Amino acid sequence: MVRVKRGKIAHKRRKNILKEAKGFMWGRKSKYRQAKEALYHAWSYSYRDRKTKKRDFRKLWQIKISSACKENNISYSKFIAFLKKNKIELNRKILSQLLENYPETFKKIINYKRSP
């Protein structure tokens, strides 16, 4: 029977792991075992933090909208309830962008309820 040398596949796998670990510090960029462990942690953190990022941005948008509402003498919760009641379907991201880029449009939305 012909002898099968298996080093090629293992070498390729290790090389790919080390390529992924490029930019890591100390032995974690060059030693396979440390690189593998660091990558497993990095991948789990990146998965977790993709979810956290969404939460953080939503919090930021809510804070921006809330401060603008307070300037116009309306609470955040009443403003959101007013939007839902009047079927104004703007999400928090769009509202915060309006607030930053077009504050006069945001004021029109707030004052929409105060007109007759």
Biopython code that builds the backbone (N, CA, C, O; Angstrom):
import numpy as np
from Bio.PDB.StructureBuilder import StructureBuilder

atoms = [
    (1, "MET", "N", (0.834, -1.184, 0.000)),
    (1, "MET", "CA", (0.000, 0.000, 0.000)),
    (1, "MET", "C", (0.880, 1.249, 0.000)),
    (1, "MET", "O", (1.986, 1.246, 0.541)),
    (2, "VAL", "N", (0.376, 2.300, -0.608)),
    (2, "VAL", "CA", (1.131, 3.533, -0.741)),
    (2, "VAL", "C", (1.051, 4.317, 0.567)),
    (2, "VAL", "O", (0.005, 4.383, 1.213)),
    (3, "ARG", "N", (2.176, 4.904, 0.933)),
    (3, "ARG", "CA", (2.225, 5.713, 2.160)),
    (3, "ARG", "C", (1.558, 7.068, 1.909)),
    (3, "ARG", "O", (1.792, 7.710, 0.885)),
    (4, "VAL", "N", (0.717, 7.492, 2.872)),
    (4, "VAL", "CA", (0.033, 8.783, 2.751)),
    (4, "VAL", "C", (0.656, 9.752, 3.745)),
    (4, "VAL", "O", (0.674, 9.502, 4.950)),
    (5, "LYS", "N", (1.157, 10.839, 3.230)),
    (5, "LYS", "CA", (1.733, 11.871, 4.102)),
    (5, "LYS", "C", (0.660, 12.937, 4.332)),
    (5, "LYS", "O", (0.110, 13.495, 3.383)),
    (6, "ARG", "N", (0.370, 13.213, 5.614)),
    (6, "ARG", "CA", (-0.753, 14.075, 5.939)),
    (6, "ARG", "C", (-0.349, 15.487, 6.347)),
    (6, "ARG", "O", (-1.204, 16.278, 6.745)),
    (7, "GLY", "N", (0.903, 15.807, 6.258)),
    (7, "GLY", "CA", (1.342, 17.099, 6.755)),
    (7, "GLY", "C", (0.806, 18.285, 5.973)),
    (7, "GLY", "O", (0.712, 19.391, 6.504)),
    (8, "LYS", "N", (0.460, 18.064, 4.731)),
    (8, "LYS", "CA", (0.049, 19.155, 3.869)),
    (8, "LYS", "C", (-1.230, 19.838, 4.379)),
    (8, "LYS", "O", (-1.292, 21.065, 4.453)),
    (9, "ILE", "N", (-2.235, 19.049, 4.725)),
    (9, "ILE", "CA", (-3.528, 19.591, 5.178)),
    (9, "ILE", "C", (-3.365, 20.289, 6.526)),
    (9, "ILE", "O", (-3.891, 21.382, 6.735)),
    (10, "ALA", "N", (-2.632, 19.649, 7.439)),
    (10, "ALA", "CA", (-2.432, 20.232, 8.772)),
    (10, "ALA", "C", (-1.687, 21.556, 8.652)),
    (10, "ALA", "O", (-2.015, 22.534, 9.324)),
    (11, "HIS", "N", (-0.682, 21.568, 7.789)),
    (11, "HIS", "CA", (0.091, 22.796, 7.602)),
    (11, "HIS", "C", (-0.804, 23.913, 7.050)),
    (11, "HIS", "O", (-0.709, 25.064, 7.477)),
    (12, "LYS", "N", (-1.665, 23.562, 6.104)),
    (12, "LYS", "CA", (-2.571, 24.551, 5.518)),
    (12, "LYS", "C", (-3.511, 25.112, 6.585)),
    (12, "LYS", "O", (-3.740, 26.320, 6.635)),
    (13, "ARG", "N", (-4.054, 24.240, 7.437)),
    (13, "ARG", "CA", (-4.974, 24.677, 8.484)),
    (13, "ARG", "C", (-4.272, 25.618, 9.458)),
    (13, "ARG", "O", (-4.812, 26.659, 9.833)),
    (14, "ARG", "N", (-3.063, 25.236, 9.861)),
    (14, "ARG", "CA", (-2.312, 26.080, 10.803)),
    (14, "ARG", "C", (-1.948, 27.420, 10.176)),
    (14, "ARG", "O", (-1.997, 28.459, 10.834)),
    (15, "LYS", "N", (-1.588, 27.384, 8.914)),
    (15, "LYS", "CA", (-1.221, 28.610, 8.217)),
    (15, "LYS", "C", (-2.411, 29.565, 8.154)),
    (15, "LYS", "O", (-2.254, 30.776, 8.312)),
    (16, "ASN", "N", (-3.607, 29.010, 7.920)),
    (16, "ASN", "CA", (-4.810, 29.844, 7.859)),
    (16, "ASN", "C", (-5.133, 30.471, 9.211)),
    (16, "ASN", "O", (-5.555, 31.625, 9.287)),
    (17, "ILE", "N", (-4.931, 29.702, 10.274)),
    (17, "ILE", "CA", (-5.167, 30.239, 11.630)),
    (17, "ILE", "C", (-4.196, 31.387, 11.901)),
    (17, "ILE", "O", (-4.594, 32.434, 12.411)),
    (18, "LEU", "N", (-2.930, 31.190, 11.561)),
    (18, "LEU", "CA", (-1.929, 32.234, 11.800)),
    (18, "LEU", "C", (-2.199, 33.463, 10.916)),
    (18, "LEU", "O", (-1.914, 34.593, 11.314)),
    (19, "LYS", "N", (-2.745, 33.235, 9.728)),
    (19, "LYS", "CA", (-3.085, 34.359, 8.863)),
    (19, "LYS", "C", (-4.220, 35.180, 9.478)),
    (19, "LYS", "O", (-4.220, 36.408, 9.400)),
    (20, "GLU", "N", (-5.184, 34.490, 10.089)),
    (20, "GLU", "CA", (-6.295, 35.179, 10.759)),
    (20, "GLU", "C", (-5.815, 35.974, 11.972)),
    (20, "GLU", "O", (-6.400, 36.999, 12.321)),
    (21, "ALA", "N", (-4.745, 35.492, 12.612)),
    (21, "ALA", "CA", (-4.244, 36.124, 13.838)),
    (21, "ALA", "C", (-3.263, 37.254, 13.552)),
    (21, "ALA", "O", (-2.619, 37.766, 14.468)),
    (22, "LYS", "N", (-3.149, 37.637, 12.304)),
    (22, "LYS", "CA", (-2.229, 38.707, 11.937)),
    (22, "LYS", "C", (-2.634, 39.991, 12.661)),
    (22, "LYS", "O", (-3.808, 40.361, 12.674)),
    (23, "GLY", "N", (-1.672, 40.651, 13.250)),
    (23, "GLY", "CA", (-1.956, 41.887, 13.964)),
    (23, "GLY", "C", (-2.117, 41.690, 15.464)),
    (23, "GLY", "O", (-2.161, 42.667, 16.212)),
    (24, "PHE", "N", (-2.206, 40.436, 15.917)),
    (24, "PHE", "CA", (-2.283, 40.183, 17.349)),
    (24, "PHE", "C", (-0.911, 40.449, 17.954)),
    (24, "PHE", "O", (0.090, 40.484, 17.239)),
    (25, "MET", "N", (-0.863, 40.636, 19.263)),
    (25, "MET", "CA", (0.402, 40.981, 19.904)),
    (25, "MET", "C", (1.077, 39.753, 20.512)),
    (25, "MET", "O", (0.431, 38.750, 20.815)),
    (26, "TRP", "N", (2.373, 39.862, 20.679)),
    (26, "TRP", "CA", (3.223, 38.860, 21.307)),
    (26, "TRP", "C", (3.117, 37.517, 20.604)),
    (26, "TRP", "O", (3.071, 37.478, 19.374)),
    (27, "GLY", "N", (3.078, 36.419, 21.341)),
    (27, "GLY", "CA", (3.114, 35.100, 20.708)),
    (27, "GLY", "C", (1.818, 34.732, 20.020)),
    (27, "GLY", "O", (1.768, 33.755, 19.273)),
    (28, "ARG", "N", (0.778, 35.493, 20.259)),
    (28, "ARG", "CA", (-0.526, 35.125, 19.708)),
    (28, "ARG", "C", (-0.595, 35.308, 18.200)),
    (28, "ARG", "O", (-1.538, 34.836, 17.563)),
    (29, "LYS", "N", (0.388, 35.986, 17.621)),
    (29, "LYS", "CA", (0.390, 36.130, 16.160)),
    (29, "LYS", "C", (1.251, 35.082, 15.481)),
    (29, "LYS", "O", (1.135, 34.875, 14.273)),
    (30, "SER", "N", (2.122, 34.410, 16.247)),
    (30, "SER", "CA", (3.080, 33.525, 15.592)),
    (30, "SER", "C", (3.058, 32.089, 16.111)),
    (30, "SER", "O", (3.540, 31.187, 15.426)),
    (31, "LYS", "N", (2.517, 31.860, 17.286)),
    (31, "LYS", "CA", (2.476, 30.502, 17.844)),
    (31, "LYS", "C", (1.074, 29.941, 17.668)),
    (31, "LYS", "O", (0.088, 30.550, 18.085)),
    (32, "TYR", "N", (1.002, 28.779, 17.048)),
    (32, "TYR", "CA", (-0.281, 28.230, 16.634)),
    (32, "TYR", "C", (-1.268, 28.082, 17.788)),
    (32, "TYR", "O", (-2.414, 28.520, 17.684)),
    (33, "ARG", "N", (-0.835, 27.474, 18.877)),
    (33, "ARG", "CA", (-1.753, 27.191, 19.974)),
    (33, "ARG", "C", (-2.314, 28.485, 20.568)),
    (33, "ARG", "O", (-3.512, 28.589, 20.833)),
    (34, "GLN", "N", (-1.442, 29.459, 20.773)),
    (34, "GLN", "CA", (-1.889, 30.734, 21.336)),
    (34, "GLN", "C", (-2.767, 31.494, 20.339)),
    (34, "GLN", "O", (-3.743, 32.140, 20.720)),
    (35, "ALA", "N", (-2.410, 31.407, 19.079)),
    (35, "ALA", "CA", (-3.199, 32.092, 18.055)),
    (35, "ALA", "C", (-4.598, 31.500, 17.976)),
    (35, "ALA", "O", (-5.583, 32.227, 17.844)),
    (36, "LYS", "N", (-4.680, 30.183, 18.057)),
    (36, "LYS", "CA", (-5.984, 29.516, 17.969)),
    (36, "LYS", "C", (-6.874, 29.926, 19.137)),
    (36, "LYS", "O", (-8.053, 30.228, 18.952)),
    (37, "GLU", "N", (-6.310, 29.934, 20.323)),
    (37, "GLU", "CA", (-7.091, 30.310, 21.505)),
    (37, "GLU", "C", (-7.526, 31.774, 21.424)),
    (37, "GLU", "O", (-8.671, 32.102, 21.732)),
    (38, "ALA", "N", (-6.614, 32.645, 21.012)),
    (38, "ALA", "CA", (-6.942, 34.066, 20.898)),
    (38, "ALA", "C", (-8.032, 34.284, 19.849)),
    (38, "ALA", "O", (-8.918, 35.119, 20.038)),
    (39, "LEU", "N", (-7.971, 33.544, 18.755)),
    (39, "LEU", "CA", (-8.987, 33.691, 17.709)),
    (39, "LEU", "C", (-10.348, 33.213, 18.171)),
    (39, "LEU", "O", (-11.359, 33.841, 17.856)),
    (40, "TYR", "N", (-10.397, 32.108, 18.914)),
    (40, "TYR", "CA", (-11.689, 31.624, 19.406)),
    (40, "TYR", "C", (-12.330, 32.664, 20.313)),
    (40, "TYR", "O", (-13.539, 32.889, 20.250)),
    (41, "HIS", "N", (-11.522, 33.298, 21.158)),
    (41, "HIS", "CA", (-12.054, 34.360, 22.008)),
    (41, "HIS", "C", (-12.495, 35.550, 21.160)),
    (41, "HIS", "O", (-13.571, 36.109, 21.373)),
    (42, "ALA", "N", (-11.660, 35.930, 20.204)),
    (42, "ALA", "CA", (-11.963, 37.092, 19.364)),
    (42, "ALA", "C", (-13.254, 36.872, 18.584)),
    (42, "ALA", "O", (-14.073, 37.784, 18.470)),
    (43, "TRP", "N", (-13.438, 35.679, 18.050)),
    (43, "TRP", "CA", (-14.647, 35.403, 17.280)),
    (43, "TRP", "C", (-15.889, 35.429, 18.160)),
    (43, "TRP", "O", (-16.942, 35.914, 17.746)),
    (44, "SER", "N", (-15.763, 34.907, 19.373)),
    (44, "SER", "CA", (-16.943, 34.923, 20.252)),
    (44, "SER", "C", (-17.261, 36.348, 20.694)),
    (44, "SER", "O", (-18.430, 36.713, 20.820)),
    (45, "TYR", "N", (-16.224, 37.156, 20.931)),
    (45, "TYR", "CA", (-16.463, 38.553, 21.304)),
    (45, "TYR", "C", (-17.081, 39.322, 20.139)),
    (45, "TYR", "O", (-17.972, 40.148, 20.342)),
    (46, "SER", "N", (-16.616, 39.056, 18.930)),
    (46, "SER", "CA", (-17.147, 39.800, 17.788)),
    (46, "SER", "C", (-18.611, 39.445, 17.563)),
    (46, "SER", "O", (-19.407, 40.313, 17.205)),
    (47, "TYR", "N", (-18.975, 38.186, 17.766)),
    (47, "TYR", "CA", (-20.386, 37.783, 17.640)),
    (47, "TYR", "C", (-21.223, 38.491, 18.704)),
    (47, "TYR", "O", (-22.280, 39.049, 18.409)),
    (48, "ARG", "N", (-20.737, 38.458, 19.936)),
    (48, "ARG", "CA", (-21.465, 39.086, 21.040)),
    (48, "ARG", "C", (-21.603, 40.590, 20.825)),
    (48, "ARG", "O", (-22.671, 41.160, 21.050)),
    (49, "ASP", "N", (-20.523, 41.227, 20.389)),
    (49, "ASP", "CA", (-20.524, 42.679, 20.303)),
    (49, "ASP", "C", (-21.261, 43.209, 19.081)),
    (49, "ASP", "O", (-21.610, 44.389, 19.036)),
    (50, "ARG", "N", (-21.504, 42.351, 18.081)),
    (50, "ARG", "CA", (-22.379, 42.790, 16.992)),
    (50, "ARG", "C", (-23.782, 43.008, 17.521)),
    (50, "ARG", "O", (-24.495, 43.892, 17.046)),
    (51, "LYS", "N", (-24.190, 42.207, 18.509)),
    (51, "LYS", "CA", (-25.507, 42.386, 19.136)),
    (51, "LYS", "C", (-25.487, 43.606, 20.055)),
    (51, "LYS", "O", (-26.440, 44.384, 20.079)),
    (52, "THR", "N", (-24.410, 43.768, 20.803)),
    (52, "THR", "CA", (-24.298, 44.884, 21.747)),
    (52, "THR", "C", (-24.290, 46.219, 21.013)),
    (52, "THR", "O", (-24.844, 47.203, 21.502)),
    (53, "LYS", "N", (-23.667, 46.252, 19.849)),
    (53, "LYS", "CA", (-23.574, 47.484, 19.069)),
    (53, "LYS", "C", (-24.963, 48.015, 18.721)),
    (53, "LYS", "O", (-25.211, 49.219, 18.790)),
    (54, "LYS", "N", (-25.869, 47.105, 18.345)),
    (54, "LYS", "CA", (-27.231, 47.503, 18.011)),
    (54, "LYS", "C", (-27.907, 48.138, 19.222)),
    (54, "LYS", "O", (-28.586, 49.159, 19.107)),
    (55, "ARG", "N", (-27.709, 47.512, 20.399)),
    (55, "ARG", "CA", (-28.286, 48.048, 21.633)),
    (55, "ARG", "C", (-27.740, 49.423, 21.947)),
    (55, "ARG", "O", (-28.489, 50.334, 22.299)),
    (56, "ASP", "N", (-26.425, 49.573, 21.818)),
    (56, "ASP", "CA", (-25.780, 50.839, 22.167)),
    (56, "ASP", "C", (-26.243, 51.978, 21.265)),
    (56, "ASP", "O", (-26.475, 53.094, 21.729)),
    (57, "PHE", "N", (-26.377, 51.685, 19.964)),
    (57, "PHE", "CA", (-26.825, 52.732, 19.056)),
    (57, "PHE", "C", (-28.270, 53.132, 19.346)),
    (57, "PHE", "O", (-28.616, 54.312, 19.290)),
    (58, "ARG", "N", (-29.106, 52.146, 19.654)),
    (58, "ARG", "CA", (-30.499, 52.478, 19.976)),
    (58, "ARG", "C", (-30.566, 53.360, 21.224)),
    (58, "ARG", "O", (-31.354, 54.304, 21.280)),
    (59, "LYS", "N", (-29.732, 53.048, 22.228)),
    (59, "LYS", "CA", (-29.668, 53.888, 23.436)),
    (59, "LYS", "C", (-29.250, 55.311, 23.089)),
    (59, "LYS", "O", (-29.827, 56.277, 23.588)),
    (60, "LEU", "N", (-28.245, 55.431, 22.230)),
    (60, "LEU", "CA", (-27.751, 56.742, 21.833)),
    (60, "LEU", "C", (-28.836, 57.555, 21.124)),
    (60, "LEU", "O", (-29.016, 58.742, 21.398)),
    (61, "TRP", "N", (-29.558, 56.896, 20.203)),
    (61, "TRP", "CA", (-30.631, 57.587, 19.500)),
    (61, "TRP", "C", (-31.709, 58.048, 20.466)),
    (61, "TRP", "O", (-32.238, 59.152, 20.337)),
    (62, "GLN", "N", (-32.033, 57.200, 21.434)),
    (62, "GLN", "CA", (-33.066, 57.558, 22.403)),
    (62, "GLN", "C", (-32.640, 58.754, 23.241)),
    (62, "GLN", "O", (-33.454, 59.629, 23.539)),
    (63, "ILE", "N", (-31.378, 58.795, 23.619)),
    (63, "ILE", "CA", (-30.871, 59.909, 24.418)),
    (63, "ILE", "C", (-30.939, 61.211, 23.620)),
    (63, "ILE", "O", (-31.350, 62.245, 24.148)),
    (64, "LYS", "N", (-30.533, 61.160, 22.342)),
    (64, "LYS", "CA", (-30.574, 62.355, 21.496)),
    (64, "LYS", "C", (-32.006, 62.866, 21.330)),
    (64, "LYS", "O", (-32.266, 64.063, 21.451)),
    (65, "ILE", "N", (-32.926, 61.944, 21.053)),
    (65, "ILE", "CA", (-34.325, 62.335, 20.857)),
    (65, "ILE", "C", (-34.906, 62.886, 22.149)),
    (65, "ILE", "O", (-35.647, 63.869, 22.138)),
    (66, "SER", "N", (-34.568, 62.251, 23.250)),
    (66, "SER", "CA", (-35.081, 62.678, 24.556)),
    (66, "SER", "C", (-34.635, 64.095, 24.888)),
    (66, "SER", "O", (-35.434, 64.902, 25.363)),
    (67, "SER", "N", (-33.365, 64.403, 24.642)),
    (67, "SER", "CA", (-32.877, 65.745, 24.963)),
    (67, "SER", "C", (-33.543, 66.797, 24.072)),
    (67, "SER", "O", (-33.830, 67.905, 24.525)),
    (68, "ALA", "N", (-33.787, 66.452, 22.810)),
    (68, "ALA", "CA", (-34.468, 67.390, 21.920)),
    (68, "ALA", "C", (-35.922, 67.584, 22.342)),
    (68, "ALA", "O", (-36.461, 68.686, 22.239)),
    (69, "CYS", "N", (-36.544, 66.526, 22.810)),
    (69, "CYS", "CA", (-37.932, 66.630, 23.269)),
    (69, "CYS", "C", (-38.019, 67.513, 24.508)),
    (69, "CYS", "O", (-38.943, 68.315, 24.642)),
    (70, "LYS", "N", (-37.059, 67.364, 25.409)),
    (70, "LYS", "CA", (-37.059, 68.186, 26.626)),
    (70, "LYS", "C", (-36.907, 69.663, 26.293)),
    (70, "LYS", "O", (-37.503, 70.512, 26.957)),
    (71, "GLU", "N", (-36.120, 69.977, 25.277)),
    (71, "GLU", "CA", (-35.972, 71.364, 24.839)),
    (71, "GLU", "C", (-37.292, 71.926, 24.327)),
    (71, "GLU", "O", (-37.537, 73.129, 24.413)),
    (72, "ASN", "N", (-38.136, 71.056, 23.796)),
    (72, "ASN", "CA", (-39.424, 71.478, 23.254)),
    (72, "ASN", "C", (-40.591, 71.181, 24.197)),
    (72, "ASN", "O", (-41.746, 71.133, 23.772)),
    (73, "ASN", "N", (-40.283, 70.986, 25.466)),
    (73, "ASN", "CA", (-41.285, 70.809, 26.534)),
    (73, "ASN", "C", (-42.235, 69.627, 26.307)),
    (73, "ASN", "O", (-43.448, 69.746, 26.480)),
    (74, "ILE", "N", (-41.666, 68.501, 25.922)),
    (74, "ILE", "CA", (-42.457, 67.277, 25.816)),
    (74, "ILE", "C", (-41.555, 66.131, 26.263)),
    (74, "ILE", "O", (-40.357, 66.149, 25.982)),
    (75, "SER", "N", (-42.103, 65.150, 26.943)),
    (75, "SER", "CA", (-41.273, 64.033, 27.390)),
    (75, "SER", "C", (-41.078, 63.051, 26.231)),
    (75, "SER", "O", (-41.848, 63.032, 25.272)),
    (76, "TYR", "N", (-40.051, 62.257, 26.347)),
    (76, "TYR", "CA", (-39.715, 61.287, 25.294)),
    (76, "TYR", "C", (-40.859, 60.292, 25.112)),
    (76, "TYR", "O", (-41.259, 59.998, 23.986)),
    (77, "SER", "N", (-41.379, 59.778, 26.217)),
    (77, "SER", "CA", (-42.424, 58.754, 26.127)),
    (77, "SER", "C", (-43.688, 59.313, 25.481)),
    (77, "SER", "O", (-44.337, 58.631, 24.689)),
    (78, "LYS", "N", (-44.038, 60.557, 25.821)),
    (78, "LYS", "CA", (-45.224, 61.171, 25.210)),
    (78, "LYS", "C", (-45.003, 61.413, 23.718)),
    (78, "LYS", "O", (-45.927, 61.281, 22.916)),
    (79, "PHE", "N", (-43.787, 61.764, 23.361)),
    (79, "PHE", "CA", (-43.459, 61.997, 21.952)),
    (79, "PHE", "C", (-43.592, 60.711, 21.138)),
    (79, "PHE", "O", (-44.166, 60.713, 20.049)),
    (80, "ILE", "N", (-43.057, 59.614, 21.673)),
    (80, "ILE", "CA", (-43.137, 58.326, 20.970)),
    (80, "ILE", "C", (-44.591, 57.863, 20.882)),
    (80, "ILE", "O", (-45.027, 57.349, 19.852)),
    (81, "ALA", "N", (-45.335, 58.051, 21.974)),
    (81, "ALA", "CA", (-46.756, 57.679, 21.961)),
    (81, "ALA", "C", (-47.517, 58.509, 20.936)),
    (81, "ALA", "O", (-48.403, 58.003, 20.247)),
    (82, "PHE", "N", (-47.166, 59.779, 20.841)),
    (82, "PHE", "CA", (-47.806, 60.676, 19.871)),
    (82, "PHE", "C", (-47.516, 60.211, 18.439)),
    (82, "PHE", "O", (-48.408, 60.223, 17.591)),
    (83, "LEU", "N", (-46.278, 59.804, 18.172)),
    (83, "LEU", "CA", (-45.923, 59.315, 16.834)),
    (83, "LEU", "C", (-46.742, 58.084, 16.475)),
    (83, "LEU", "O", (-47.242, 57.964, 15.356)),
    (84, "LYS", "N", (-46.875, 57.169, 17.434)),
    (84, "LYS", "CA", (-47.628, 55.938, 17.162)),
    (84, "LYS", "C", (-49.108, 56.233, 16.961)),
    (84, "LYS", "O", (-49.757, 55.643, 16.098)),
    (85, "LYS", "N", (-49.636, 57.156, 17.769)),
    (85, "LYS", "CA", (-51.058, 57.488, 17.671)),
    (85, "LYS", "C", (-51.389, 58.131, 16.323)),
    (85, "LYS", "O", (-52.438, 57.857, 15.739)),
    (86, "ASN", "N", (-50.498, 58.977, 15.840)),
    (86, "ASN", "CA", (-50.716, 59.660, 14.571)),
    (86, "ASN", "C", (-50.165, 58.904, 13.364)),
    (86, "ASN", "O", (-50.123, 59.431, 12.253)),
    (87, "LYS", "N", (-49.744, 57.663, 13.598)),
    (87, "LYS", "CA", (-49.245, 56.775, 12.534)),
    (87, "LYS", "C", (-48.090, 57.392, 11.744)),
    (87, "LYS", "O", (-48.013, 57.266, 10.522)),
    (88, "ILE", "N", (-47.200, 58.060, 12.469)),
    (88, "ILE", "CA", (-45.973, 58.583, 11.858)),
    (88, "ILE", "C", (-44.918, 57.497, 12.052)),
    (88, "ILE", "O", (-44.425, 57.299, 13.162)),
    (89, "GLU", "N", (-44.578, 56.805, 10.990)),
    (89, "GLU", "CA", (-43.704, 55.638, 11.097)),
    (89, "GLU", "C", (-42.253, 56.009, 10.817)),
    (89, "GLU", "O", (-41.703, 55.665, 9.771)),
    (90, "LEU", "N", (-41.646, 56.710, 11.757)),
    (90, "LEU", "CA", (-40.219, 57.027, 11.684)),
    (90, "LEU", "C", (-39.537, 56.324, 12.840)),
    (90, "LEU", "O", (-39.948, 56.461, 13.992)),
    (91, "ASN", "N", (-38.496, 55.571, 12.530)),
    (91, "ASN", "CA", (-37.808, 54.891, 13.619)),
    (91, "ASN", "C", (-36.823, 55.836, 14.317)),
    (91, "ASN", "O", (-36.604, 56.963, 13.873)),
    (92, "ARG", "N", (-36.242, 55.360, 15.404)),
    (92, "ARG", "CA", (-35.396, 56.212, 16.233)),
    (92, "ARG", "C", (-34.135, 56.657, 15.502)),
    (92, "ARG", "O", (-33.639, 57.762, 15.722)),
    (93, "LYS", "N", (-33.625, 55.800, 14.640)),
    (93, "LYS", "CA", (-32.421, 56.150, 13.886)),
    (93, "LYS", "C", (-32.705, 57.339, 12.965)),
    (93, "LYS", "O", (-31.932, 58.297, 12.925)),
    (94, "ILE", "N", (-33.792, 57.273, 12.243)),
    (94, "ILE", "CA", (-34.152, 58.352, 11.321)),
    (94, "ILE", "C", (-34.442, 59.629, 12.098)),
    (94, "ILE", "O", (-34.038, 60.715, 11.681)),
    (95, "LEU", "N", (-35.143, 59.508, 13.228)),
    (95, "LEU", "CA", (-35.445, 60.688, 14.037)),
    (95, "LEU", "C", (-34.174, 61.367, 14.527)),
    (95, "LEU", "O", (-34.077, 62.594, 14.506)),
    (96, "SER", "N", (-33.195, 60.573, 14.970)),
    (96, "SER", "CA", (-31.953, 61.183, 15.462)),
    (96, "SER", "C", (-31.156, 61.820, 14.320)),
    (96, "SER", "O", (-30.502, 62.844, 14.518)),
    (97, "GLN", "N", (-31.210, 61.220, 13.130)),
    (97, "GLN", "CA", (-30.544, 61.830, 11.982)),
    (97, "GLN", "C", (-31.224, 63.126, 11.570)),
    (97, "GLN", "O", (-30.563, 64.096, 11.199)),
    (98, "LEU", "N", (-32.550, 63.134, 11.638)),
    (98, "LEU", "CA", (-33.287, 64.374, 11.372)),
    (98, "LEU", "C", (-32.869, 65.447, 12.354)),
    (98, "LEU", "O", (-32.664, 66.605, 11.988)),
    (99, "LEU", "N", (-32.747, 65.049, 13.586)),
    (99, "LEU", "CA", (-32.388, 65.975, 14.651)),
    (99, "LEU", "C", (-31.011, 66.596, 14.407)),
    (99, "LEU", "O", (-30.823, 67.796, 14.607)),
    (100, "GLU", "N", (-30.067, 65.787, 13.981)),
    (100, "GLU", "CA", (-28.713, 66.285, 13.744)),
    (100, "GLU", "C", (-28.619, 67.132, 12.481)),
    (100, "GLU", "O", (-28.010, 68.202, 12.490)),
    (101, "ASN", "N", (-29.226, 66.651, 11.387)),
    (101, "ASN", "CA", (-29.031, 67.287, 10.093)),
    (101, "ASN", "C", (-30.098, 68.322, 9.731)),
    (101, "ASN", "O", (-29.807, 69.319, 9.070)),
    (102, "TYR", "N", (-31.337, 68.075, 10.169)),
    (102, "TYR", "CA", (-32.454, 68.971, 9.839)),
    (102, "TYR", "C", (-33.292, 69.260, 11.085)),
    (102, "TYR", "O", (-34.413, 68.763, 11.196)),
    (103, "PRO", "N", (-32.770, 70.050, 12.019)),
    (103, "PRO", "CA", (-33.504, 70.288, 13.266)),
    (103, "PRO", "C", (-34.854, 70.984, 13.057)),
    (103, "PRO", "O", (-35.780, 70.779, 13.842)),
    (104, "GLU", "N", (-34.972, 71.801, 12.010)),
    (104, "GLU", "CA", (-36.253, 72.483, 11.770)),
    (104, "GLU", "C", (-37.342, 71.481, 11.391)),
    (104, "GLU", "O", (-38.503, 71.658, 11.760)),
    (105, "THR", "N", (-36.973, 70.428, 10.652)),
    (105, "THR", "CA", (-37.935, 69.377, 10.302)),
    (105, "THR", "C", (-38.367, 68.615, 11.545)),
    (105, "THR", "O", (-39.537, 68.263, 11.698)),
    (106, "PHE", "N", (-37.413, 68.365, 12.427)),
    (106, "PHE", "CA", (-37.750, 67.679, 13.678)),
    (106, "PHE", "C", (-38.720, 68.521, 14.500)),
    (106, "PHE", "O", (-39.653, 67.988, 15.100)),
    (107, "LYS", "N", (-38.501, 69.842, 14.528)),
    (107, "LYS", "CA", (-39.415, 70.733, 15.263)),
    (107, "LYS", "C", (-40.812, 70.697, 14.664)),
    (107, "LYS", "O", (-41.806, 70.754, 15.387)),
    (108, "LYS", "N", (-40.886, 70.602, 13.325)),
    (108, "LYS", "CA", (-42.197, 70.510, 12.681)),
    (108, "LYS", "C", (-42.921, 69.239, 13.120)),
    (108, "LYS", "O", (-44.135, 69.248, 13.325)),
    (109, "ILE", "N", (-42.177, 68.157, 13.262)),
    (109, "ILE", "CA", (-42.797, 66.901, 13.697)),
    (109, "ILE", "C", (-43.318, 67.046, 15.131)),
    (109, "ILE", "O", (-44.413, 66.583, 15.452)),
    (110, "ILE", "N", (-42.525, 67.690, 15.983)),
    (110, "ILE", "CA", (-42.961, 67.872, 17.376)),
    (110, "ILE", "C", (-44.177, 68.791, 17.441)),
    (110, "ILE", "O", (-45.103, 68.545, 18.214)),
    (111, "ASN", "N", (-44.176, 69.834, 16.643)),
    (111, "ASN", "CA", (-45.280, 70.801, 16.675)),
    (111, "ASN", "C", (-46.495, 70.349, 15.880)),
    (111, "ASN", "O", (-47.522, 71.029, 15.888)),
    (112, "TYR", "N", (-46.401, 69.237, 15.205)),
    (112, "TYR", "CA", (-47.505, 68.708, 14.415)),
    (112, "TYR", "C", (-48.741, 68.486, 15.288)),
    (112, "TYR", "O", (-49.863, 68.748, 14.854)),
    (113, "LYS", "N", (-48.541, 68.015, 16.493)),
    (113, "LYS", "CA", (-49.673, 67.729, 17.375)),
    (113, "LYS", "C", (-50.269, 69.008, 17.942)),
    (113, "LYS", "O", (-51.449, 69.033, 18.291)),
    (114, "ARG", "N", (-49.482, 70.062, 18.041)),
    (114, "ARG", "CA", (-49.937, 71.283, 18.691)),
    (114, "ARG", "C", (-50.755, 72.169, 17.749)),
    (114, "ARG", "O", (-51.409, 73.118, 18.182)),
    (115, "SER", "N", (-50.707, 71.841, 16.445)),
    (115, "SER", "CA", (-51.545, 72.590, 15.525)),
    (115, "SER", "C", (-52.986, 72.066, 15.649)),
    (115, "SER", "O", (-53.197, 71.002, 16.232)),
    (116, "PRO", "N", (-53.993, 72.800, 15.106)),
    (116, "PRO", "CA", (-55.402, 72.472, 15.365)),
    (116, "PRO", "C", (-55.691, 71.024, 15.178)),
    (116, "PRO", "O", (-56.829, 70.593, 15.358)),
]
sb = StructureBuilder()
sb.init_structure("model")
sb.init_model(0)
sb.init_chain("A")
sb.init_seg("    ")
for serial, (resi, resn, name, xyz) in enumerate(atoms, 1):
    if name == "N":
        sb.init_residue(resn, " ", resi, " ")
    sb.init_atom(name, np.array(xyz, "f"), 0.0, 1.0, " ", f" {name:<3s}", serial, name[0])
structure = sb.get_structure()
